[in-house]
Amino acid sequence: MSKIRVLLAEDHIIMREGTREFVQREPDMEVVGEANDGEEAVALASRLKPDVVVMDIRMPKLNGIEATKQIKQQYPSIAVLILTAFDTDQYIFALLEAGAAGYLLKGVHAHELIDAIRAVYAGESVLHPVIASRVIRRVVSPFPESKSVDPLSEREMEILKLAAKGISNKDIGEKLFVSPRTVQVHLGNIFHKLGVASRTEAVLFGLKRGWMSLEDLP
């Protein structure tokens, strides 16, 4: 079985070493590189092509927001999971817009971090409960009506609504009698049509356009 290849981007050595220890314990994961700053994170992502980057926000040379943006622009298939102590709206929405697939606050249990790595690797979104509540509150601010998008197909809309419920790609596939890979392909098409870079951003877009309501969320 191929392992999930993880790159750690964290300038605090003790924090990075602790995260590496947790990840390396898992039989389905391996740490393939460690970056001490944002520039190194982008360079290592380019050279190593990891599956998941666990990224801090405040780092020397290049912050986590810009590093995430550059990585996602160059390698859209790499999932970026934010692990940080900061939960301000400025950071949260800048990172979600940059394409981060998950946002955890430092202090989460090791098993929550491990579960989050597996989830973003599978193409899902993971938000710390504090972050999720802030995201939901932002829903009242609509997208500009001037932003036109290609219409979603009936199947794409169905998948987006199921994604909004927090259902995994595997479970969506079982419900629709298709493979998880097919679900990922549909989600990729949805992201492209909506001009977004993550499941979370796609769900927010749908909420703000009225395609679904807050009652549809888990």
C-alpha positions in Angstrom: 0.0 0.0 0.0 1.4 3.4 -1.0 1.9 5.8 1.9 0.6 9.3 2.2 3.6 11.5 1.6 3.7 14.5 4.0 5.7 17.7 4.0 6.0 19.7 7.2 6.3 23.4 7.0 6.9 24.8 10.5 9.7 27.2 11.8 9.4 26.1 15.4 11.7 23.0 15.6 10.1 21.4 18.7 6.6 21.7 17.2 7.9 20.3 13.9 9.7 17.4 15.6 6.6 16.5 17.6 4.4 16.5 14.5 6.9 14.4 12.6 6.9 11.9 15.4 3.1 11.5 15.3 3.0 11.2 11.5 5.9 8.7 11.3 4.1 6.4 13.7 1.3 5.8 11.2 1.8 2.8 8.9 0.1 4.6 6.0 2.1 7.9 6.2 5.7 9.1 5.8 7.3 12.5 6.3 9.2 13.2 3.1 10.5 16.6 3.9 10.6 19.5 6.5 10.7 23.2 5.7 11.8 25.9 8.1 10.2 28.8 6.2 7.7 29.5 3.5 10.2 29.7 0.6 11.6 26.4 1.5 8.1 24.9 1.7 7.4 26.0 -1.9 10.8 24.7 -3.1 10.4 21.3 -1.4 6.8 21.0 -2.6 8.1 21.5 -6.1 10.9 19.0 -5.7 9.3 16.3 -3.6 5.7 16.5 -4.8 4.1 15.5 -1.5 0.5 14.5 -1.2 -0.1 16.7 1.8 1.6 19.8 3.2 1.0 20.6 6.9 1.6 24.3 7.0 2.0 27.0 9.7 1.0 30.6 8.9 3.7 32.8 10.5 7.0 31.7 9.1 10.2 33.6 7.9 10.8 34.7 4.4 7.3 33.8 3.1 4.2 33.4 5.2 1.9 30.4 5.0 -0.8 32.2 3.0 1.5 33.1 0.2 3.3 29.7 0.3 -0.1 27.9 0.1 -1.1 30.1 -2.8 2.1 29.4 -4.7 1.9 25.6 -4.1 -1.8 25.3 -5.1 -1.2 27.4 -8.3 1.7 25.2 -9.3 0.5 21.9 -8.0 -3.3 21.8 -7.5 -3.3 18.2 -6.5 -1.2 18.8 -3.4 -3.5 19.2 -0.4 -2.5 21.9 2.1 -3.6 21.5 5.8 -3.1 24.5 8.0 -1.9 23.9 11.6 -1.6 27.1 13.4 -2.3 29.0 16.6 -4.0 31.9 14.8 -7.8 31.9 14.2 -8.5 35.5 13.0 -10.8 36.0 10.0 -8.0 37.6 8.1 -6.0 34.4 8.1 -8.9 32.0 7.8 -10.4 33.4 4.7 -7.2 34.3 3.0 -6.0 30.7 3.4 -9.3 29.2 2.2 -9.2 31.4 -0.8 -5.6 30.4 -1.4 -6.8 26.8 -1.6 -6.1 25.3 1.8 -8.2 22.1 2.3 -8.1 22.2 6.1 -7.5 24.5 9.0 -6.7 23.2 12.4 -5.6 25.0 15.6 -2.5 23.9 17.5 -3.6 22.1 20.5 -5.7 19.5 18.7 -5.0 15.9 19.7 -2.6 13.9 17.7 -5.3 11.6 16.4 -7.3 14.6 15.1 -4.3 15.8 13.1 -3.7 12.3 11.7 -7.4 12.0 10.7 -7.2 15.4 9.1 -4.2 14.4 7.0 -6.1 11.3 5.8 -9.2 13.4 5.0 -7.5 16.1 3.0 -5.5 13.4 1.1 -8.9 11.9 0.2 -10.0 15.3 -1.2 -12.1 16.3 1.7 -12.2 19.5 3.8 -11.4 19.7 7.6 -12.1 22.7 9.7 -11.5 23.1 13.5 -15.0 23.7 15.1 -13.9 27.3 16.0 -13.0 27.9 12.4 -16.1 26.3 11.0 -18.3 28.6 13.1 -16.5 31.7 11.7 -16.9 30.4 8.2 -20.7 29.9 8.7 -21.1 33.4 10.0 -19.3 34.8 6.9 -22.0 33.1 4.7 -24.3 36.1 5.2 -21.9 38.2 3.0 -22.8 37.2 -0.5 -20.5 36.9 -3.5 -20.6 39.8 -5.9 -23.4 39.1 -8.5 -21.0 40.1 -11.2 -19.1 36.9 -10.8 -20.5 34.7 -13.4 -19.8 30.9 -13.5 -20.4 28.0 -15.7 -23.6 26.2 -14.7 -23.2 22.9 -12.8 -24.6 19.7 -14.2 -27.4 17.9 -12.3 -24.8 15.4 -11.0 -22.3 18.1 -10.0 -25.0 19.9 -8.0 -26.0 16.7 -6.4 -22.4 16.0 -5.3 -21.9 19.6 -4.1 -25.0 19.3 -1.9 -23.8 16.0 -0.4 -20.3 17.5 0.2 -22.0 20.4 2.1 -23.4 17.8 4.5 -19.8 16.8 5.3 -20.2 13.4 3.6 -16.9 11.8 2.6 -16.0 11.1 -1.0 -16.3 7.3 -0.4 -19.8 7.7 1.1 -20.9 10.0 -1.7 -19.7 7.4 -4.2 -21.6 4.7 -2.4 -24.8 6.8 -2.3 -24.5 7.6 -6.0 -23.2 4.2 -7.1 -19.9 5.6 -8.4 -16.3 5.2 -7.3 -14.6 7.7 -4.9 -12.3 8.6 -7.8 -15.3 9.6 -10.0 -16.5 11.8 -7.1 -13.1 13.4 -7.0 -13.2 14.1 -10.7 -16.6 15.7 -10.4 -15.4 17.8 -7.5 -12.4 18.9 -9.6 -14.9 20.0 -12.4 -17.0 21.9 -9.8 -13.9 23.7 -8.5 -12.9 24.7 -12.0 -16.4 26.0 -12.9 -16.8 28.0 -9.7 -13.2 29.3 -9.8 -12.4 27.9 -6.3 -9.7 25.7 -5.0 -11.2 23.6 -2.2 -14.4 21.8 -1.1 -14.9 24.3 1.6 -14.8 27.2 -0.8 -17.2 25.4 -3.2 -19.7 24.8 -0.4 -19.5 28.5 0.7 -20.0 29.6 -2.9 -23.1 27.4 -3.1 -24.5 28.7 0.2 -24.0 32.3 -0.9 -25.7 31.7 -4.2 -28.7 30.1 -2.5 -28.1 26.6 -4.1 -28.4 25.2 -0.5 -29.2 26.5 2.9 -27.6 26.4 6.3 -30.1 23.6 7.2 -28.3 21.4 4.7 -25.1 21.6 6.7 -24.2 18.9 9.3 
